[in-house]
Amino acid sequence: MEGAAQVSAVIPAIETKVSMYTDKPSAKGYVREGYAFSPMFTLGYTTEISDKEVVSTWLRLEKAN
């Protein structure tokens, strides 16, 4: 999703929410799910950066409600 402020996933088995944030508003966020018998997911951002540009991301874990 273009311009995603955050990407997140909820893991019901351990009642946990994992989310990722970035400081670059034009970054494209994505979430990829695993497949049968592989309960996994990938959170991430893609973006282009220029010379000496820095892009930061933050990972957050919290109790799912």
Secondary structure, DSSP 8 states (H G I E B T S, - for coil): -BT-SEEEEEEGGGTEEEEEEES-TT-EEEEEEEETTEEEEEEEEE----TT----EEEEEEE--
